[in-house]
Every structure is written in C-alpha cells, then in structure tokens.
C-alpha cells in the first residue's frame, strides 16, 4: 500500500469537505455528480495552490543563474494550465447545469 503524503492527504480532505458542502446545498443531486464536481473543484484548487508555490519559487530565483529553473517552472505551469485545468473546466461545464437543476 502506498503511503499518502501530507499534501495528498490535505487534497483528499479538501475534496471531502467540498463534497459535504455540495451535498448540503443540493441533497437531491446524484452522489456521483457531487463526487465528480468535488474532485474537479478540489483539483482546480490544488493546481491554483501549486501555481502560488511556483510563483514564490520564481521570486526567489536569481538570474542569469536560474534560467534553467525558470524554463522548467514555465513548462510545468503550461502543462497544468493546458491539461489539468482544461480537463476539469470541461468537466465542470458539462456537469454544473445538472447540479444547478438540483439547487
């Protein structure tokens, strides 16, 4: 069994807290819908938190010494925005109308 890191545990707790709030807001919505929305919102939050950490890292960089670090950081930002965020935003776009009906 793989041991979850504290960051992963925090992320799981966040998704569970979001799901609890969504269930309170819309108790008649399907559990699967609420779970998917919770995961999407939690992952978007997680990526935003990662971006904040990356910006702190950017401000600690010294140039020209850290040019390679900057290239790597910008690549990670691009990947997160193009793939991770895009995936969850498309998912939200499909599922939010279903959720709104249950409100």
FENQUIDA-V791935 format. One record per residue. RES is the residue in one small letter. PHI is phi in whole degrees, 0 to 359 (* if undefined). PSI is psi in degrees with one decimal (none if undefined). D_CENTER is the distance of its C-alpha to the mean C-alpha in Angstrom with 2 decimals. Layout:
((RES,PHI,PSI,D_CENTER) (RES,PHI,PSI,D_CENTER))
//
This chain:
((x,*,135.0,24.18) (x,277,132.5,21.31) (x,275,128.3,20.65) (x,285,138.9,17.08) (x,286,165.6,16.36) (x,297,-32.9,15.87) (x,293,-40.8,12.33) (x,293,-41.1,11.66) (x,297,-40.3,13.73) (x,298,-41.9,11.92) (x,296,-44.8,8.60) (x,299,-43.9,11.00) (x,298,-39.3,12.74) (x,297,-46.1,9.97) (x,298,-41.5,9.43) (x,295,-39.8,13.23) (x,294,-40.4,13.75) (x,297,-44.7,11.87) (x,299,-41.1,13.96) (x,299,-42.0,17.00) (x,294,-42.7,16.72) (x,294,-37.7,16.39) (x,296,-38.3,19.32) (x,293,-36.9,21.29) (x,287,-34.8,20.79) (x,218,76.0,21.70) (x,294,-17.1,23.60) (x,269,-7.8,25.12) (x,291,150.6,22.02) (x,298,139.6,21.70) (x,299,-37.4,19.85) (x,296,-39.8,18.21) (x,297,-45.6,16.94) (x,295,-37.9,15.55) (x,295,-44.5,13.91) (x,295,-44.4,12.28) (x,299,-40.8,11.15) (x,297,-42.0,9.82) (x,295,-45.5,7.80) (x,301,-49.4,6.53) (x,294,-40.6,6.01) (x,295,-41.1,4.72) (x,292,-38.1,2.05) (x,298,-41.2,2.46) (x,297,-43.7,3.94) (x,299,-43.9,3.64) (x,295,-40.4,4.31) (x,298,-40.9,6.47) (x,297,-41.7,7.95) (x,298,-41.8,8.73) (x,297,-40.1,10.31) (x,298,-41.8,12.27) (x,296,-39.2,13.56) (x,293,-35.5,14.54) (x,293,-38.0,16.38) (x,299,-41.0,18.22) (x,296,-41.5,19.19) (x,302,-44.2,20.42) (x,289,-17.8,22.62) (x,273,-10.4,24.12) (x,288,148.9,25.23) (x,240,132.0,28.92) (x,248,145.5,30.29) (x,273,-2.9,31.86) (x,307,-41.5,31.16) (x,260,25.5,27.36) (x,300,-40.3,27.29) (x,296,-41.5,26.06) (x,298,-39.6,23.18) (x,296,-43.4,22.28) (x,300,-43.7,22.47) (x,296,-44.3,20.16) (x,298,-43.8,17.60) (x,294,-35.2,17.88) (x,296,-40.9,17.54) (x,295,-41.8,14.25) (x,300,-45.9,12.99) (x,297,-45.0,14.53) (x,299,-43.7,13.17) (x,297,-43.0,9.48) (x,289,-43.1,10.49) (x,283,-33.1,12.93) (x,253,-59.2,11.50) (x,296,-57.9,7.79) (x,297,-43.2,7.26) (x,301,-42.4,10.72) (x,302,-50.4,10.35) (x,288,-34.4,7.97) (x,293,-39.6,10.11) (x,296,-40.5,13.17) (x,297,-45.1,12.39) (x,298,-40.7,12.01) (x,300,-36.9,15.15) (x,284,-34.9,17.02) (x,261,-24.4,16.23) (x,301,-40.7,16.29) (x,302,-36.6,20.05) (x,296,-41.2,20.70) (x,294,-43.4,18.99) (x,299,-33.4,20.95) (x,297,-31.8,24.12) (x,276,-7.0,23.70) (x,282,none,23.38))
//
